[in-house]
Structure formats: structure tokens, C-alpha cells
Amino acid sequence: MHHLTDIQTTNLRTLYAVRLGLERDAVDTCRMFSLHPRLADQLRALQPEQMCALVHAVGQISIFVPRDDLAALLEAPLQLVGALAAAHPPRPANAVAPA
């Protein structure tokens, strides 16, 4: 196995976390990560070797991008961050299904 960079390690760990979440509770994981059910099925079907190959092919680009309101969350008082994050989903609820 090749040495992974920080971004590749983050991508791989996040893919594993999402896949594990989908195995345990697909509905909640789809909600937490704003995943369309078809994309969730694709991620659940990935074998570990396929995840590693994907991470290497993507290279130095994040697969999971930060929330649009991350700067606002960082600037808000900690007591409000949870409520603000819940009030504004990371992506629009009408996310487009994968091709």
C-alpha cells in the first residue's frame, strides 16, 4: 500500500465512517451526511480495496467538502453552534441524485 497524505487519510477515514454508518443505520447516516439513497447504496457496495483505489485516484482533493456555513459556526458562541448547525443543513435538502 502506498503512503497516504493527510487529505487521502481523511478521505479514506470518512469513507469508512460513512460506510459503517450506512451498515448500522442507513436512514440516519443519509440524513447526517446529506446523502441521496442511491449514492448511499453505491457507497455501501464499495469494498475496502475500491475505497483505497478511489482515494488514490482522487489524489489531493477532498471528497467531503466543508459546510457552507462553517465560518459562521466557527465565529458563533459555542452555546449556539449546535442549534445553528441543526437549523442549516450542510447541503440543500433537495440534493440531486447521482447520475
NUVEX-905747 format. One line per field, with one value per atom (N, C-alpha, C): residue in one letter; x, y, z; atom name. Coordinates in nm, 4 decimals, always signed. Example, Ala and Ser with C-alpha at 12.3 -4.5 7.8 and 13.67 -1.06 7.14 Angstrom:
r [A|A|A|S|S|S]
east [+1.3190|+1.2300|+1.3200|+1.2850|+1.3670|+1.2900]
north [-0.5690|-0.4500|-0.3300|-0.2250|-0.1060|+0.0030]
up [+0.7800|+0.7800|+0.7800|+0.7080|+0.7140|+0.7870]
a [N|CA|C|N|CA|C]
# end
This chain:
r [M|M|M|H|H|H|H|H|H|L|L|L|T|T|T|D|D|D|I|I|I|Q|Q|Q|T|T|T|T|T|T|N|N|N|L|L|L|R|R|R|T|T|T|L|L|L|Y|Y|Y|A|A|A|V|V|V|R|R|R|L|L|L|G|G|G|L|L|L|E|E|E|R|R|R|D|D|D|A|A|A|V|V|V|D|D|D|T|T|T|C|C|C|R|R|R|M|M|M|F|F|F|S|S|S|L|L|L|H|H|H|P|P|P|R|R|R|L|L|L|A|A|A|D|D|D|Q|Q|Q|L|L|L|R|R|R|A|A|A|L|L|L|Q|Q|Q|P|P|P|E|E|E|Q|Q|Q|M|M|M|C|C|C|A|A|A|L|L|L|V|V|V|H|H|H|A|A|A|V|V|V|G|G|G|Q|Q|Q|I|I|I|S|S|S|I|I|I|F|F|F|V|V|V|P|P|P|R|R|R|D|D|D|D|D|D|L|L|L|A|A|A|A|A|A|L|L|L|L|L|L|E|E|E|A|A|A|P|P|P|L|L|L|Q|Q|Q|L|L|L|V|V|V|G|G|G|A|A|A|L|L|L|A|A|A|A|A|A|A|A|A|H|H|H|P|P|P|P|P|P|R|R|R|P|P|P|A|A|A|N|N|N|A|A|A|V|V|V|A|A|A|P|P|P|A|A|A]
east [+0.0837|+0.0000|+0.0882|+0.0479|+0.1232|+0.1025|+0.1985|+0.1851|+0.0705|-0.0150|-0.1271|-0.0918|-0.1319|-0.1168|-0.2263|-0.2180|-0.3199|-0.4596|-0.4737|-0.6064|-0.6554|-0.5670|-0.6073|-0.6501|-0.5779|-0.6155|-0.7528|-0.7760|-0.9061|-1.0168|-0.9935|-1.0924|-1.1231|-1.0189|-1.0384|-1.1121|-1.0728|-1.1394|-1.2859|-1.3120|-1.4501|-1.5322|-1.4758|-1.5468|-1.5798|-1.4823|-1.5065|-1.6145|-1.6098|-1.7096|-1.8492|-1.8614|-1.9915|-2.0403|-1.9532|-1.9922|-2.0371|-1.9643|-2.0031|-2.1369|-2.1542|-2.2818|-2.3972|-2.3750|-2.4798|-2.5168|-2.4188|-2.4467|-2.5271|-2.5012|-2.5675|-2.7054|-2.7149|-2.8409|-2.8362|-2.8834|-2.8727|-2.9502|-3.0682|-3.1507|-3.0832|-3.0366|-2.9720|-2.8416|-2.7658|-2.6403|-2.6670|-2.7691|-2.8059|-2.8423|-2.9132|-2.9506|-2.8268|-2.7386|-2.6214|-2.5262|-2.5117|-2.4170|-2.4852|-2.6155|-2.6923|-2.6732|-2.6860|-2.6671|-2.8002|-2.8051|-2.9194|-2.9152|-3.0292|-3.0290|-2.9522|-2.9560|-2.8829|-2.7314|-2.6851|-2.5440|-2.5071|-2.5970|-2.5729|-2.5555|-2.6368|-2.6232|-2.4883|-2.4439|-2.3140|-2.2008|-2.2075|-2.1032|-2.1039|-2.2215|-2.2332|-2.1757|-2.1827|-2.1350|-1.9833|-1.9180|-1.7728|-1.6987|-1.6069|-1.5175|-1.3996|-1.3322|-1.2182|-1.1142|-1.0865|-0.9888|-1.0352|-1.1666|-1.2222|-1.2142|-1.2361|-1.2246|-1.0815|-0.9855|-0.8439|-0.8096|-0.8557|-0.8288|-0.8914|-1.0121|-1.0787|-0.9997|-0.9568|-0.8809|-0.7516|-0.6824|-0.5581|-0.5861|-0.6958|-0.7283|-0.7674|-0.8382|-0.8803|-0.7594|-0.6643|-0.5412|-0.5585|-0.5115|-0.5055|-0.6306|-0.7459|-0.8717|-0.9644|-1.0281|-1.1210|-1.2479|-1.2886|-1.4136|-1.5318|-1.5123|-1.6173|-1.5793|-1.6527|-1.6202|-1.6855|-1.6278|-1.6851|-1.8237|-1.8958|-2.0275|-2.0139|-2.1187|-2.1190|-2.1131|-2.1669|-2.1722|-2.0642|-1.9565|-1.8523|-1.7933|-1.7697|-1.7136|-1.8076|-1.9368|-2.0341|-2.0360|-2.0237|-2.0209|-1.8961|-1.7841|-1.6597|-1.6648|-1.7392|-1.7481|-1.8580|-1.9525|-2.0653|-2.0235|-2.0951|-2.0699|-2.0961|-2.0125|-2.0244|-2.1624|-2.2284|-2.3606|-2.4643|-2.4375|-2.5325|-2.4961|-2.3757|-2.3277|-2.4159|-2.4538|-2.5385|-2.6718|-2.7351|-2.8637|-2.8494|-2.7435|-2.7208|-2.6947|-2.6151|-2.5850|-2.7110|-2.7972|-2.9213|-3.0193|-3.0185|-3.1125|-3.0749|-2.9472|-2.8993|-2.8287|-2.8974|-2.8322|-2.7057|-2.6110|-2.4862|-2.5061|-2.6135|-2.6456|-2.7970|-2.8421|-2.9878|-3.0548|-3.1727|-3.2465|-3.2845|-3.2920|-3.3298|-3.2061|-3.1074|-2.9836|-3.0174|-2.9450|-2.9678|-2.9159|-2.9906|-2.9491|-2.8259|-2.7361|-2.6186|-2.6581|-2.5753|-2.6027|-2.5829]
north [-0.1182|+0.0000|+0.1246|+0.2230|+0.3471|+0.4319|+0.5206|+0.6163|+0.7125|+0.7376|+0.8288|+0.9669|+1.0690|+1.2054|+1.2340|+1.3500|+1.3865|+1.3893|+1.4490|+1.4575|+1.3199|+1.2339|+1.0988|+1.0190|+1.0354|+0.9681|+1.0152|+1.1445|+1.1998|+1.1459|+1.1430|+1.0882|+0.9419|+0.8625|+0.7205|+0.6978|+0.7681|+0.7535|+0.7954|+0.9023|+0.9475|+0.8470|+0.7936|+0.6906|+0.5700|+0.5256|+0.4128|+0.4464|+0.5678|+0.6084|+0.6118|+0.6657|+0.6711|+0.5298|+0.4462|+0.3085|+0.2325|+0.2476|+0.1830|+0.2371|+0.3678|+0.4275|+0.3752|+0.3577|+0.3055|+0.1622|+0.0837|-0.0535|-0.0571|+0.0375|+0.0398|+0.1050|+0.2192|+0.2947|+0.3825|+0.3271|+0.3961|+0.5274|+0.5290|+0.6500|+0.7638|+0.7373|+0.8413|+0.8877|+0.7950|+0.8318|+0.9162|+0.8812|+0.9637|+1.1043|+1.1162|+1.2482|+1.3253|+1.2591|+1.3280|+1.3761|+1.2971|+1.3314|+1.3859|+1.4109|+1.4618|+1.3756|+1.2456|+1.1512|+1.1127|+1.1100|+1.0561|+0.9038|+0.8369|+0.6908|+0.6130|+0.6582|+0.5879|+0.5980|+0.7150|+0.7319|+0.6473|+0.6412|+0.5571|+0.4112|+0.3644|+0.2266|+0.2043|+0.3027|+0.2913|+0.2856|+0.3702|+0.3717|+0.2422|+0.1925|+0.0690|-0.0498|-0.0454|-0.1557|-0.1547|-0.0443|-0.0364|-0.1317|-0.2057|-0.2913|-0.2066|-0.2474|-0.1693|-0.1393|-0.2353|-0.2134|-0.1049|-0.1010|+0.0007|+0.1393|+0.1458|+0.2739|+0.3257|+0.2383|+0.2785|+0.3247|+0.2519|+0.2894|+0.4251|+0.4487|+0.5769|+0.6901|+0.6695|+0.7726|+0.8046|+0.7019|+0.7257|+0.7970|+0.7598|+0.8219|+0.9683|+1.0006|+1.1393|+1.2254|+1.1678|+1.2413|+1.3425|+1.4626|+1.5682|+1.6553|+1.5978|+1.6724|+1.6090|+1.6922|+1.6416|+1.5895|+1.4708|+1.4134|+1.4753|+1.5043|+1.5623|+1.7062|+1.7989|+1.9407|+1.9976|+2.1038|+2.1646|+2.2238|+2.2407|+2.3050|+2.4470|+2.4954|+2.6328|+2.7341|+2.6968|+2.7901|+2.7635|+2.6969|+2.6638|+2.7886|+2.8923|+3.0153|+3.0735|+3.0731|+3.1249|+3.0391|+2.9071|+2.8193|+2.8445|+2.8677|+2.8943|+3.0264|+3.1220|+3.2541|+3.2631|+3.1710|+3.1762|+3.1312|+3.1777|+3.1278|+2.9775|+2.9051|+2.7590|+2.7133|+2.7904|+2.7522|+2.7514|+2.8212|+2.8308|+2.7434|+2.6917|+2.6208|+2.5012|+2.4214|+2.3052|+2.3431|+2.4450|+2.4904|+2.5484|+2.6263|+2.6829|+2.5742|+2.4750|+2.3650|+2.2855|+2.2647|+2.1900|+2.2696|+2.4017|+2.4865|+2.5009|+2.4836|+2.4992|+2.3711|+2.2832|+2.1588|+2.1881|+2.0921|+2.1152|+2.1360|+2.0802|+2.0959|+2.1113|+2.1634|+2.1731|+2.0372|+2.0332|+1.9080|+1.8455|+1.9239|+1.8717|+1.8387|+1.7776|+1.7414|+1.6525|+1.6719|+1.5982|+1.4560|+1.3621|+1.2216|+1.2037|+1.1129|+1.0882|+1.0296|+1.0559|+1.0065|+0.8574]
up [+0.0000|+0.0000|+0.0000|-0.0744|-0.0848|+0.0407|+0.0644|+0.1737|+0.1421|+0.2413|+0.2223|+0.2766|+0.2028|+0.2508|+0.3537|+0.4160|+0.5147|+0.4538|+0.3355|+0.2738|+0.2317|+0.1831|+0.1459|+0.2685|+0.3784|+0.5025|+0.5493|+0.5413|+0.5801|+0.4908|+0.3600|+0.2670|+0.2988|+0.3216|+0.3475|+0.4793|+0.5821|+0.7121|+0.7040|+0.6310|+0.6181|+0.5378|+0.4313|+0.3549|+0.4420|+0.5210|+0.6115|+0.7134|+0.7690|+0.8689|+0.8079|+0.6876|+0.6211|+0.5921|+0.5403|+0.5070|+0.6316|+0.7410|+0.8657|+0.9153|+0.9058|+0.9447|+0.8618|+0.7316|+0.6448|+0.6809|+0.7239|+0.7649|+0.8946|+0.9839|+1.1149|+1.1096|+1.0420|+1.0352|+0.9107|+0.8002|+0.6713|+0.6695|+0.7258|+0.7212|+0.7967|+0.9173|+0.9959|+0.9311|+0.8753|+0.8086|+0.6852|+0.6086|+0.4923|+0.5369|+0.6473|+0.6997|+0.7448|+0.8201|+0.8741|+0.7651|+0.6586|+0.5529|+0.4272|+0.4345|+0.3198|+0.1957|+0.2139|+0.1038|+0.0413|-0.0882|-0.1607|-0.1436|-0.1298|-0.1101|-0.2168|-0.3412|-0.4475|-0.4248|-0.3821|-0.3503|-0.2289|-0.1309|-0.0132|-0.0539|-0.1475|-0.1964|-0.2636|-0.3410|-0.4073|-0.3053|-0.2037|-0.1008|-0.0196|+0.0127|+0.0898|+0.0116|-0.1189|-0.2029|-0.2222|-0.1885|-0.2080|-0.1157|-0.1729|-0.0953|-0.0477|+0.0595|+0.1088|+0.0004|-0.0862|-0.1929|-0.2893|-0.3138|-0.4027|-0.3387|-0.2077|-0.1388|-0.1461|-0.1240|-0.1319|-0.2734|-0.3738|-0.5123|-0.5450|-0.4969|-0.5190|-0.4552|-0.3314|-0.2597|-0.3342|-0.3821|-0.4568|-0.5890|-0.6562|-0.7849|-0.7688|-0.6608|-0.6372|-0.6037|-0.5337|-0.5026|-0.3919|-0.4172|-0.3163|-0.3122|-0.3382|-0.3382|-0.2357|-0.1552|-0.0542|-0.1195|-0.0796|-0.1297|-0.0549|+0.0719|+0.1560|+0.1872|+0.1286|+0.1440|+0.2694|+0.3263|+0.4461|+0.4199|+0.5252|+0.5191|+0.4653|+0.4004|+0.3503|+0.4639|+0.5800|+0.6920|+0.7970|+0.7602|+0.8568|+0.9217|+0.8448|+0.9017|+1.0071|+0.9792|+1.0762|+1.2027|+1.1873|+1.3044|+1.3888|+1.3225|+1.3948|+1.4711|+1.4179|+1.4800|+1.5859|+1.5858|+1.6785|+1.8184|+1.9203|+2.0561|+2.0618|+2.1335|+2.1390|+2.1828|+2.2676|+2.3150|+2.2027|+2.0939|+1.9822|+1.8631|+1.8597|+1.7408|+1.7058|+1.8033|+1.7757|+1.7147|+1.7706|+1.7185|+1.5777|+1.5557|+1.4221|+1.3187|+1.3560|+1.2632|+1.2302|+1.3302|+1.3066|+1.2214|+1.2383|+1.1645|+1.0179|+0.9870|+0.8498|+0.8079|+0.7346|+0.6906|+0.6103|+0.6080|+0.5348|+0.3857|+0.3313|+0.1884|+0.1758|+0.0641|+0.0450|+0.0549|+0.1119|+0.1295|-0.0042|-0.1106|-0.2419|-0.3260|-0.2635|-0.3353|-0.4546|-0.5599|-0.6834|-0.6689|-0.7221|-0.7207|-0.8086|-0.7705|-0.8551|-0.9893|-1.0881|-1.2240|-1.2332]
a [N|CA|C|N|CA|C|N|CA|C|N|CA|C|N|CA|C|N|CA|C|N|CA|C|N|CA|C|N|CA|C|N|CA|C|N|CA|C|N|CA|C|N|CA|C|N|CA|C|N|CA|C|N|CA|C|N|CA|C|N|CA|C|N|CA|C|N|CA|C|N|CA|C|N|CA|C|N|CA|C|N|CA|C|N|CA|C|N|CA|C|N|CA|C|N|CA|C|N|CA|C|N|CA|C|N|CA|C|N|CA|C|N|CA|C|N|CA|C|N|CA|C|N|CA|C|N|CA|C|N|CA|C|N|CA|C|N|CA|C|N|CA|C|N|CA|C|N|CA|C|N|CA|C|N|CA|C|N|CA|C|N|CA|C|N|CA|C|N|CA|C|N|CA|C|N|CA|C|N|CA|C|N|CA|C|N|CA|C|N|CA|C|N|CA|C|N|CA|C|N|CA|C|N|CA|C|N|CA|C|N|CA|C|N|CA|C|N|CA|C|N|CA|C|N|CA|C|N|CA|C|N|CA|C|N|CA|C|N|CA|C|N|CA|C|N|CA|C|N|CA|C|N|CA|C|N|CA|C|N|CA|C|N|CA|C|N|CA|C|N|CA|C|N|CA|C|N|CA|C|N|CA|C|N|CA|C|N|CA|C|N|CA|C|N|CA|C|N|CA|C|N|CA|C|N|CA|C|N|CA|C|N|CA|C|N|CA|C|N|CA|C|N|CA|C|N|CA|C|N|CA|C|N|CA|C|N|CA|C|N|CA|C|N|CA|C]
# end
